[in-house]
Amino acid sequence: MKTAVVGCGGIGSVVACAASLNSPDVVCIEGKTEYAQKLENRGINLTGKKGNLHSTIKCHAGFPTDSKYDVIILTVKSNVLRDVFTSAKEHLAKNGFIITLQNGVEVLRLHDEHPEVRLAAGAVGYNSIMIDHGQYEVTSDGGITVGNLNKKYDIDLLLSLKQLLEPYIPIDFSKNIEGVLWGKLLIVIGVTGLGGVAGLRVGELLKMKVARKLFYRVVTEGYNITKALGIKVDKFQGGINPAKFRMKGGLPIFFKYMILRVIGKRYRDLKSNIYHSIERGEKTEIDYLNGTVVEYAKKMGMDVPVNEAIVKIIKEIESGKRKMSVQNLYEIYNLVYS
């Protein structure tokens, strides 16, 4: 299978490495010539939870003219997914498929708009950080839970992905991929939004009682949206069903606390995507994370004050009107608990 992995950051690097170790017909598509050249010269080098792996890989700055691929895996950020998808579908071979690997549910909208494209989505259970282009550290192990949005291709998709990515990346299949994507989103927005607001790593964040209480509120607001939409949230490989963290009907508070402390220890040195983006001076994905909950709430006439506050503060940080600070957590807490 001719395969293109688009975006070779923390997530895409592991996918590209696994695929290229299994197949010679894998290329990486990067946005800038400088990055593409570095990857082609250095190869992909992984350290950490998946061991020490090295693969050489062809890399292009953009899709080569007239190129066609059987599998195109999009690992770019949600805020550029739509533009990248528009380009990628023009390079899809007949009977080929596109797989998206992002936090968020933007892919569901793309599927609705492009039912003619053979499209699948995945939720990633591992974490990896880019030290430099070509050098990555996998900070937590795990696989990918994937589901086909065009139902009749389920078996074909599953077998193709297993062949392409295992044993390096375990592949699970879900017939409820919409619920899996929302489940991943609700966990992510509870950590990445608050981490960006406070400027804290996951371990530091989840040690704080105020952060944990806000986490429950963030997840509960999102869960109420999925319930109103008739979506059954589900867990992804290596993850936890966010329904367990909702304020009413979830686990007893002691068990919620223990689970979050375990998560905090497991990902203690991890900086959230929003935290990383702010540090680099890049535009964050907030509109596609907590902002998704806010958007649906407005359409449905529901209240989501914590998610609204997170979005507002992150946008103020992006614009330079305020800084990441623990005090921001207390500001949100006082807004909803005073």
C-alpha positions as CSV (number, residue, x, y, z in Angstrom):
1,M,0.0,0.0,0.0
2,K,1.4,3.4,-1.0
3,T,1.0,5.4,2.2
4,A,1.5,9.1,3.1
5,V,1.7,10.4,6.6
6,V,0.9,14.1,6.7
7,G,2.5,15.9,9.6
8,C,5.5,14.5,11.5
9,G,5.1,16.0,14.9
10,G,4.7,14.0,18.1
11,I,1.9,11.8,17.0
12,G,2.7,11.5,13.3
13,S,6.4,10.6,13.9
14,V,5.4,7.4,15.7
15,V,2.9,6.5,12.9
16,A,5.4,7.3,10.1
17,C,8.1,5.3,11.9
18,A,5.9,2.2,12.4
19,A,4.5,2.3,8.9
20,S,8.0,2.7,7.3
21,L,9.4,-0.2,9.3
22,N,6.6,-2.4,7.9
23,S,6.5,-1.1,4.3
24,P,8.9,0.5,1.8
25,D,6.1,2.5,0.2
26,V,5.7,5.1,2.9
27,V,6.4,8.8,2.6
28,C,6.0,11.7,5.0
29,I,4.4,15.0,3.9
30,E,5.6,18.1,5.7
31,G,4.5,21.7,5.3
32,K,8.0,23.3,5.0
33,T,11.0,22.3,2.8
34,E,13.4,22.8,5.8
35,Y,11.5,20.2,7.9
36,A,11.2,17.7,5.0
37,Q,14.9,17.9,4.4
38,K,15.7,17.3,8.0
39,L,13.5,14.3,8.2
40,E,14.9,12.8,5.0
41,N,18.5,13.4,6.1
42,R,18.1,12.2,9.7
43,G,15.3,9.7,9.4
44,I,12.9,9.2,12.3
45,N,14.4,8.3,15.7
46,L,12.2,7.3,18.6
47,T,13.2,6.8,22.2
48,G,11.1,6.1,25.3
49,K,8.1,3.9,25.9
50,K,8.2,2.1,22.5
51,G,11.9,1.4,22.8
52,N,14.6,2.8,20.5
53,L,13.5,2.7,16.9
54,H,15.0,4.2,13.8
55,S,13.6,4.3,10.3
56,T,14.6,6.1,7.1
57,I,11.7,7.7,5.1
58,K,11.2,9.7,2.0
59,C,9.8,13.2,2.9
60,H,8.2,15.9,0.7
61,A,7.3,19.5,1.3
62,G,3.7,19.1,0.2
63,F,2.1,16.4,-2.0
64,P,4.1,15.8,-5.2
65,T,2.2,16.6,-8.3
66,D,0.0,13.8,-9.6
67,S,1.0,11.6,-6.6
68,K,-1.7,9.0,-5.5
69,Y,-1.8,7.0,-2.3
70,D,-3.8,4.1,-1.0
71,V,-3.7,5.4,2.6
72,I,-3.3,9.0,3.7
73,I,-2.9,9.5,7.5
74,L,-3.5,13.1,8.6
75,T,-1.8,13.9,12.0
76,V,-1.9,17.7,11.7
77,K,-3.6,20.0,14.3
78,S,-7.4,20.4,14.1
79,N,-7.1,24.1,13.2
80,V,-5.5,23.2,9.9
81,L,-7.2,19.8,9.3
82,R,-9.8,21.2,6.9
83,D,-7.2,22.7,4.5
84,V,-5.0,19.7,4.6
85,F,-7.9,17.3,4.0
86,T,-9.0,19.3,1.0
87,S,-5.5,18.8,-0.5
88,A,-5.2,15.2,0.6
89,K,-8.4,14.0,-1.0
90,E,-7.0,15.1,-4.4
91,H,-4.2,12.6,-4.0
92,L,-6.2,9.6,-2.9
93,A,-6.0,6.5,-5.1
94,K,-9.2,4.8,-6.2
95,N,-10.6,2.7,-3.3
96,G,-8.0,4.4,-1.0
97,F,-8.9,5.9,2.4
98,I,-8.0,8.9,4.6
99,I,-7.5,8.4,8.3
100,T,-7.5,11.4,10.7
101,L,-5.7,11.4,14.0
102,Q,-6.5,14.6,16.0
103,N,-8.1,15.6,19.2
104,G,-11.6,16.8,18.5
105,V,-14.6,16.0,16.3
106,E,-13.9,18.2,13.2
107,V,-13.6,15.0,11.1
108,L,-17.3,14.3,11.7
109,R,-18.1,17.5,9.9
110,L,-15.8,16.7,7.1
111,H,-17.5,13.3,6.6
112,D,-20.9,15.0,6.5
113,E,-19.6,17.4,3.8
114,H,-17.6,14.8,1.8
115,P,-19.5,11.4,1.9
116,E,-17.8,10.4,-1.3
117,V,-14.4,10.2,0.5
118,R,-13.6,6.9,2.2
119,L,-12.8,8.4,5.6
120,A,-11.9,7.0,8.9
121,A,-11.0,8.5,12.3
122,G,-8.8,7.4,15.2
123,A,-8.2,8.3,18.8
124,V,-4.6,8.0,19.9
125,G,-3.7,6.5,23.2
126,Y,0.1,7.2,23.3
127,N,1.9,10.5,23.7
128,S,5.1,11.7,22.1
129,I,7.1,14.9,22.1
130,M,9.2,16.3,19.4
131,I,12.7,17.2,20.6
132,D,13.7,18.2,17.0
133,H,12.6,17.3,13.6
134,G,13.7,13.6,13.3
135,Q,14.1,13.1,17.1
136,Y,11.1,12.2,19.3
137,E,10.5,10.8,22.8
138,V,7.5,8.6,23.3
139,T,6.3,9.5,26.8
140,S,3.5,7.0,27.2
141,D,2.7,3.7,25.5
142,G,-0.6,2.8,23.8
143,G,-2.3,2.3,20.5
144,I,-5.0,3.7,18.3
145,T,-8.7,3.1,18.4
146,V,-10.1,3.5,14.9
147,G,-13.4,3.4,13.2
148,N,-14.6,3.8,9.7
149,L,-17.1,6.6,9.0
150,N,-18.1,4.7,5.9
151,K,-19.4,1.6,7.6
152,K,-19.2,-0.9,4.8
153,Y,-15.4,-0.8,4.7
154,D,-14.9,-1.8,8.3
155,I,-13.0,-5.1,7.9
156,D,-10.9,-3.9,5.0
157,L,-9.8,-0.8,7.0
158,L,-9.0,-2.8,10.2
159,L,-6.9,-5.4,8.4
160,S,-5.0,-2.7,6.4
161,L,-4.1,-0.7,9.5
162,K,-3.0,-3.7,11.5
163,Q,-0.8,-4.7,8.6
164,L,0.6,-1.2,8.3
165,L,1.2,-0.3,12.0
166,E,1.4,-3.3,14.2
167,P,3.2,-4.5,16.3
168,Y,4.6,-1.0,16.9
169,I,1.2,0.6,17.4
170,P,-1.6,-1.7,18.5
171,I,-4.9,-1.1,16.6
172,D,-8.4,-1.5,18.2
173,F,-11.5,-1.1,16.2
174,S,-14.8,0.6,17.3
175,K,-18.2,0.7,15.6
176,N,-18.9,3.7,17.8
177,I,-16.1,5.9,16.6
178,E,-18.2,9.0,17.1
179,G,-18.6,8.2,20.8
180,V,-14.8,7.4,21.0
181,L,-13.9,10.8,19.5
182,W,-16.2,12.6,21.9
183,G,-14.9,10.5,24.8
184,K,-11.3,11.5,23.9
185,L,-12.3,15.1,23.5
186,L,-13.9,15.3,26.9
187,I,-10.8,13.9,28.6
188,V,-8.5,16.2,26.6
189,I,-10.4,19.4,27.3
190,G,-10.3,18.8,31.0
191,V,-6.5,18.6,30.9
192,T,-5.2,20.6,27.9
193,G,-7.5,23.6,28.5
194,L,-6.8,23.9,32.2
195,G,-3.1,23.2,31.6
196,G,-2.9,26.0,29.1
197,V,-4.8,28.4,31.4
198,A,-2.5,27.7,34.3
199,G,0.8,27.0,32.5
200,L,1.3,23.7,34.4
201,R,2.4,20.3,33.3
202,V,-0.2,17.5,33.8
203,G,1.4,16.2,37.0
204,E,1.5,19.6,38.6
205,L,-2.0,20.4,37.4
206,L,-3.8,17.3,38.8
207,K,-2.2,17.6,42.2
208,M,-4.2,20.8,42.7
209,K,-7.7,20.3,44.2
210,V,-9.0,23.4,42.4
211,A,-7.9,21.9,39.1
212,R,-9.5,18.6,39.8
213,K,-12.8,20.2,40.7
214,L,-12.7,22.2,37.5
215,F,-11.8,19.1,35.5
216,Y,-15.0,17.4,36.8
217,R,-17.0,20.5,35.7
218,V,-15.4,20.7,32.3
219,V,-16.1,17.0,31.6
220,T,-19.7,17.2,33.0
221,E,-20.5,20.2,30.8
222,G,-19.2,18.3,27.7
223,Y,-21.0,15.0,28.8
224,N,-24.3,16.9,29.0
225,I,-23.8,18.0,25.4
226,T,-23.2,14.5,24.2
227,K,-26.3,13.2,26.1
228,A,-28.4,15.9,24.5
229,L,-27.1,14.9,21.1
230,G,-27.8,11.2,21.7
231,I,-24.2,10.2,21.6
232,K,-22.9,7.4,23.8
233,V,-19.4,8.4,24.8
234,D,-16.9,5.6,24.8
235,K,-13.2,5.2,25.8
236,F,-10.2,5.0,23.5
237,Q,-7.3,2.5,23.8
238,G,-5.4,3.4,27.0
239,G,-8.0,5.9,28.0
240,I,-10.9,6.2,30.5
241,N,-14.6,6.7,29.8
242,P,-15.2,10.4,30.7
243,A,-18.7,9.4,32.0
244,K,-16.9,8.2,35.2
245,F,-15.8,11.8,36.0
246,R,-19.2,13.5,35.6
247,M,-20.4,15.2,38.8
248,K,-23.6,13.3,39.1
249,G,-23.8,9.7,38.3
250,G,-20.1,9.2,37.9
251,L,-17.7,7.4,40.3
252,P,-17.5,8.4,44.0
253,I,-15.3,11.3,44.5
254,F,-12.5,9.2,46.2
255,F,-12.2,7.0,43.1
256,K,-12.2,10.1,40.8
257,Y,-9.4,11.5,42.8
258,M,-7.4,8.4,42.7
259,I,-7.8,8.0,39.0
260,L,-6.7,11.6,38.3
261,R,-3.7,11.1,40.6
262,V,-2.7,8.0,38.6
263,I,-3.1,10.0,35.4
264,G,-1.1,12.8,36.9
265,K,1.8,10.4,37.7
266,R,1.6,8.7,34.3
267,Y,1.8,12.0,32.4
268,R,3.5,14.1,35.0
269,D,6.0,15.7,32.7
270,L,3.6,16.2,29.8
271,K,2.8,19.7,28.7
272,S,-0.6,20.0,27.0
273,N,-0.9,20.9,23.3
274,I,-2.3,24.3,24.2
275,Y,0.6,24.9,26.7
276,H,3.1,24.0,23.9
277,S,1.4,26.2,21.3
278,I,1.4,29.2,23.6
279,E,5.1,28.8,24.4
280,R,5.9,28.6,20.7
281,G,3.7,31.7,19.9
282,E,1.4,29.6,17.7
283,K,-2.3,29.7,17.4
284,T,-3.9,27.1,19.7
285,E,-6.6,24.5,19.0
286,I,-8.9,25.9,21.6
287,D,-11.7,26.5,19.2
288,Y,-11.7,22.8,18.3
289,L,-11.4,21.6,21.9
290,N,-13.2,23.4,24.7
291,G,-14.6,25.7,22.0
292,T,-16.5,22.7,20.4
293,V,-18.4,22.3,23.7
294,V,-19.2,26.0,23.8
295,E,-20.3,26.0,20.1
296,Y,-22.7,23.1,20.6
297,A,-24.0,24.6,23.9
298,K,-24.9,27.9,22.2
299,K,-26.8,26.0,19.5
300,M,-28.7,24.0,22.1
301,G,-29.3,26.7,24.6
302,M,-27.2,25.0,27.3
303,D,-24.9,26.5,29.9
304,V,-21.2,25.6,29.9
305,P,-19.6,28.4,32.0
306,V,-16.3,26.6,32.8
307,N,-15.6,25.8,29.1
308,E,-16.6,29.3,28.2
309,A,-14.2,30.8,30.7
310,I,-11.3,28.6,29.5
311,V,-11.9,29.6,25.9
312,K,-12.0,33.3,26.9
313,I,-8.8,33.1,28.9
314,I,-6.8,31.1,26.4
315,K,-7.8,33.7,23.7
316,E,-6.6,36.5,26.0
317,I,-3.3,34.7,26.5
318,E,-2.9,34.2,22.8
319,S,-3.4,37.9,22.2
320,G,-1.0,38.9,24.9
321,K,-3.7,40.4,27.2
322,R,-2.8,38.0,30.1
323,K,-0.3,35.3,30.9
324,M,-0.6,31.6,31.8
325,S,-1.0,31.5,35.6
326,V,-2.4,29.4,38.4
327,Q,-4.4,32.5,39.4
328,N,-6.4,31.9,36.2
329,L,-7.7,28.6,37.7
330,Y,-8.9,30.4,40.8
331,E,-10.6,33.0,38.7
332,I,-12.6,30.3,36.9
333,Y,-13.3,28.5,40.2
334,N,-14.7,31.6,41.8
335,L,-16.8,32.3,38.7
336,V,-18.7,29.0,39.1
337,Y,-18.5,28.3,42.8
338,S,-18.8,31.7,44.5
